[in-house]
Amino acid sequence: MPQSVAELYMGARGSLPFEDMSQSGTVSGAITASGQSVVVPIGAYNGAVFAWWGTFAGINLSFEATYEPNLAIWVAISALPASGGSPVTSLSNLASANAYEVYAPGALAVRVRASAFTSGTMNVRAIPVAMMQDIAPALSGGTLSSIGAASSGSGALASVARLASAAATVNATVAKASTGRLYKIYGYNAATSVRYLKLYNKSSAPTVGTDVPVVTIPLSPSREFDIDLGLIGQYFSTGIAYGLTTGAADADTGVLTAADVVGLNLWVA
């Protein structure tokens, strides 16, 4: 049977120590019914590789990540086939072996979950890995000759995209209208319920509910959020855009109440 995060990290007193999330390792499991999942904590890593094999048919898989400490809220996340190709958040009607990699900086754990199942046994191996995304120029006016070393330029990040106070909409916004990287997100969720920040690879304002986010980040209620994506950051090949909703689903269009999210800042280059 697939192991849950709780099963992997349950302490002697029946609690789930947050500190133990850094002790990530390979997880093996099997999916034999709809709703089952294989979860791998990624701790200090920034991604994972999922590989599966066996004799099975008609399995639909979703790739998901959790960012909040209770590990109770899971959101869709993009995955890339190990053989190369376009990113996906789910796969349908699987019947053969394959492998996909997910890049989830800041996530506490990632998983594959069966949303449909016909027959057989899908054996799954999940391996946390330290991934290096596409290297793109991250410095204003310069290029990178190697990680952490600029061949020219001032070394300053280009800009900070700011939203002082969210409107009573989905707040569809372009942070950067061209290829770029996102390095840090900071703000405060003043609402008493979870709100969701959705990031899109677009050079124009996203059509929230129709466009598919690259990443969906739950913002815990009545607290600040400070998301650091590291020195390499998250690469967006077209542009960096975002929206804010009350629901996690890609198709959700739930509008915020005015001032639910305040002081939202995105460091982009």
C-alpha positions as CSV (number, residue, x, y, z in Angstrom):
1,M,0.0,0.0,0.0
2,P,1.3,3.5,-0.7
3,Q,2.6,5.4,2.3
4,S,1.4,8.8,3.4
5,V,3.6,11.6,4.7
6,A,2.2,10.9,8.2
7,E,3.1,7.2,7.9
8,L,6.6,8.0,6.8
9,Y,7.2,10.6,9.5
10,M,4.9,9.8,12.4
11,G,6.8,10.4,15.7
12,A,6.7,8.2,18.8
13,R,3.9,10.4,20.3
14,G,1.8,10.3,17.2
15,S,2.7,13.7,15.9
16,L,4.2,14.9,12.6
17,P,7.4,16.8,13.4
18,F,7.9,19.6,10.9
19,E,11.7,19.4,11.4
20,D,11.7,15.8,10.1
21,M,10.7,17.0,6.7
22,S,14.4,17.5,5.9
23,Q,15.0,13.8,6.2
24,S,13.7,12.9,2.7
25,G,14.3,9.6,0.9
26,T,13.1,7.4,-1.8
27,V,9.5,6.1,-1.4
28,S,8.1,3.0,-3.1
29,G,4.4,2.2,-3.3
30,A,1.7,0.7,-5.4
31,I,-1.6,2.1,-6.8
32,T,-4.4,-0.5,-7.0
33,A,-7.5,1.7,-6.7
34,S,-8.8,5.2,-7.5
35,G,-7.9,7.8,-4.8
36,Q,-4.7,6.1,-3.8
37,S,-1.4,8.1,-3.9
38,V,2.3,7.8,-3.4
39,V,3.8,10.7,-1.5
40,V,7.4,11.8,-1.2
41,P,8.5,14.5,1.3
42,I,11.2,16.6,-0.5
43,G,12.6,18.5,2.5
44,A,15.7,20.3,1.4
45,Y,15.3,19.2,-2.2
46,N,13.4,21.2,-4.8
47,G,11.8,18.4,-6.9
48,A,11.2,14.7,-7.4
49,V,11.1,12.0,-10.1
50,F,8.2,9.6,-10.3
51,A,8.6,6.4,-12.2
52,W,6.0,3.6,-12.6
53,W,5.7,0.2,-14.1
54,G,3.7,-3.0,-13.9
55,T,0.6,-4.5,-15.5
56,F,-2.3,-2.0,-15.3
57,A,-4.8,-0.2,-17.5
58,G,-7.0,2.9,-17.4
59,I,-5.3,4.8,-14.7
60,N,-5.5,8.6,-14.5
61,L,-2.8,10.3,-12.5
62,S,-2.6,13.8,-11.0
63,F,0.6,15.5,-9.9
64,E,0.2,17.5,-6.7
65,A,2.3,19.4,-4.1
66,T,1.6,20.7,-0.6
67,Y,3.2,23.8,0.8
68,E,1.4,24.3,4.1
69,P,2.7,22.8,7.4
70,N,-0.2,20.6,8.2
71,L,0.2,18.8,4.8
72,A,-3.6,18.9,4.4
73,I,-4.0,21.0,1.3
74,W,-2.7,19.7,-2.1
75,V,-2.6,21.7,-5.3
76,A,-1.9,20.8,-8.9
77,I,1.7,21.1,-10.1
78,S,3.3,20.7,-13.5
79,A,5.4,17.7,-14.4
80,L,7.7,17.0,-17.4
81,P,8.2,13.6,-19.0
82,A,11.7,12.3,-18.4
83,S,12.0,11.7,-22.2
84,G,11.2,15.3,-23.0
85,G,8.0,17.1,-23.9
86,S,5.4,19.6,-22.7
87,P,4.5,20.1,-19.0
88,V,1.3,18.5,-17.7
89,T,-0.6,18.5,-14.4
90,S,-2.3,15.1,-15.1
91,L,-2.2,12.1,-17.3
92,S,-5.1,9.9,-18.6
93,N,-5.7,6.3,-19.4
94,L,-2.2,5.1,-18.5
95,A,-1.2,1.5,-19.4
96,S,2.6,1.4,-19.6
97,A,5.7,2.3,-17.8
98,N,7.0,5.9,-17.7
99,A,8.7,8.5,-15.6
100,Y,8.0,12.2,-14.9
101,E,9.8,14.9,-13.0
102,V,8.3,17.7,-11.0
103,Y,10.0,20.9,-9.9
104,A,8.5,22.3,-6.7
105,P,10.7,24.7,-4.8
106,G,9.3,25.5,-1.4
107,A,7.0,22.5,-1.3
108,L,7.1,20.2,1.7
109,A,6.0,17.1,-0.3
110,V,4.8,16.1,-3.7
111,R,2.7,13.1,-4.8
112,V,1.0,11.3,-7.7
113,R,-2.7,10.5,-7.1
114,A,-5.0,8.2,-9.0
115,S,-8.2,9.9,-10.0
116,A,-9.4,6.9,-12.0
117,F,-8.5,3.2,-12.0
118,T,-9.6,0.3,-14.2
119,S,-7.4,-2.7,-13.4
120,G,-4.0,-4.1,-12.4
121,T,-1.2,-2.8,-10.1
122,M,0.9,0.3,-10.8
123,N,4.2,0.1,-9.0
124,V,5.6,3.6,-8.2
125,R,9.0,4.8,-7.1
126,A,9.3,8.4,-6.0
127,I,12.8,9.9,-5.6
128,P,13.5,13.4,-4.2
129,V,16.1,15.3,-6.2
130,A,17.9,18.6,-6.3
131,M,17.0,20.0,-9.7
132,M,18.5,22.7,-11.8
133,Q,15.9,24.4,-14.0
134,D,16.8,26.1,-17.3
135,I,19.5,28.7,-16.8
136,A,18.3,32.1,-18.1
137,P,19.8,35.5,-17.5
138,A,18.8,36.7,-14.1
139,L,20.7,39.9,-13.8
140,S,19.6,43.3,-15.1
141,G,21.6,44.2,-18.1
142,G,23.8,41.2,-18.0
143,T,24.2,37.5,-18.6
144,L,25.3,34.6,-16.5
145,S,28.5,32.9,-17.5
146,S,28.2,30.5,-14.6
147,I,25.9,30.1,-11.6
148,G,26.4,33.0,-9.2
149,A,28.9,34.8,-11.5
150,A,27.9,37.6,-13.9
151,S,29.8,38.4,-17.0
152,S,28.3,41.9,-17.1
153,G,25.6,44.0,-15.5
154,S,25.0,45.6,-12.1
155,G,23.9,42.3,-10.5
156,A,20.6,43.9,-9.3
157,L,17.2,42.3,-9.9
158,A,15.2,44.1,-12.5
159,S,12.0,45.0,-10.6
160,V,9.5,44.2,-7.9
161,A,5.9,43.8,-8.9
162,R,3.6,45.1,-6.2
163,L,-0.1,44.8,-5.3
164,A,-0.7,47.0,-2.2
165,S,-4.2,45.6,-1.6
166,A,-6.2,43.0,-3.5
167,A,-9.5,44.1,-5.2
168,A,-12.8,42.2,-5.0
169,T,-11.8,40.3,-8.2
170,V,-9.4,37.5,-9.2
171,N,-6.8,40.2,-9.6
172,A,-5.4,39.0,-12.9
173,T,-2.1,40.8,-13.3
174,V,1.1,40.7,-15.3
175,A,4.2,40.9,-13.2
176,K,6.6,40.7,-16.2
177,A,5.5,40.8,-19.8
178,S,8.4,38.8,-21.2
179,T,10.7,35.8,-20.4
180,G,11.9,36.0,-16.9
181,R,12.4,34.4,-13.5
182,L,10.6,34.7,-10.2
183,Y,12.8,34.7,-7.1
184,K,10.7,35.7,-4.1
185,I,7.1,36.3,-3.1
186,Y,6.1,38.1,0.1
187,G,2.8,39.4,1.4
188,Y,0.0,38.9,4.0
189,N,-3.3,37.0,3.8
190,A,-5.6,39.0,5.9
191,A,-8.6,36.7,5.2
192,T,-9.7,34.2,7.8
193,S,-9.7,31.5,5.1
194,V,-7.1,30.1,2.7
195,R,-6.6,32.1,-0.4
196,Y,-4.7,30.8,-3.5
197,L,-2.0,32.6,-5.5
198,K,-1.8,31.2,-9.0
199,L,1.2,31.8,-11.3
200,Y,0.9,31.7,-15.0
201,N,3.5,31.5,-17.9
202,K,1.9,34.4,-19.8
203,S,2.9,37.9,-21.1
204,S,-0.6,39.2,-20.6
205,A,-3.2,39.1,-17.8
206,P,-4.3,35.5,-17.3
207,T,-7.9,34.4,-17.9
208,V,-8.3,32.9,-14.4
209,G,-10.4,29.8,-14.5
210,T,-9.4,29.0,-18.2
211,D,-5.7,29.3,-18.3
212,V,-3.7,26.6,-16.4
213,P,-1.4,27.8,-13.7
214,V,2.2,26.8,-13.6
215,V,2.1,26.8,-9.8
216,T,-0.8,27.2,-7.3
217,I,0.3,28.3,-3.8
218,P,-2.1,28.2,-0.8
219,L,-1.8,31.2,1.5
220,S,-2.5,30.4,5.1
221,P,-5.2,32.6,6.7
222,S,-4.4,35.5,8.9
223,R,-0.6,35.3,8.5
224,E,2.2,36.5,6.3
225,F,3.8,34.4,3.5
226,D,7.4,34.5,2.5
227,I,8.3,32.2,-0.4
228,D,12.0,32.2,-1.4
229,L,12.7,30.4,-4.7
230,G,16.4,30.5,-4.3
231,L,19.3,31.8,-6.5
232,I,18.0,30.2,-9.7
233,G,14.3,30.9,-9.1
234,Q,11.4,29.7,-11.2
235,Y,11.8,30.2,-15.0
236,F,8.9,31.5,-17.1
237,S,9.5,31.2,-20.9
238,T,6.7,33.6,-21.9
239,G,6.0,36.0,-19.1
240,I,5.1,36.1,-15.4
241,A,1.5,36.6,-14.5
242,Y,-0.7,35.8,-11.5
243,G,-4.2,35.7,-10.1
244,L,-5.8,35.3,-6.7
245,T,-8.8,33.1,-6.0
246,T,-10.7,31.5,-3.1
247,G,-10.5,28.0,-4.5
248,A,-7.6,25.7,-5.4
249,A,-8.9,24.2,-8.6
250,D,-7.5,25.4,-11.9
251,A,-11.0,26.3,-13.1
252,D,-11.9,28.1,-9.9
253,T,-12.9,31.8,-10.4
254,G,-13.9,32.6,-6.8
255,V,-13.2,36.3,-6.2
256,L,-11.5,37.7,-3.2
257,T,-13.1,40.2,-0.8
258,A,-11.3,43.5,-1.1
259,A,-8.1,43.6,1.0
260,D,-8.0,39.8,1.6
261,V,-4.4,39.9,0.5
262,V,-2.2,42.9,1.2
263,G,1.4,43.9,0.6
264,L,1.9,41.3,-2.2
265,N,5.4,41.7,-3.7
266,L,7.0,39.5,-6.5
267,W,10.7,39.9,-7.1
268,V,11.2,39.3,-10.9
269,A,14.0,39.6,-13.4
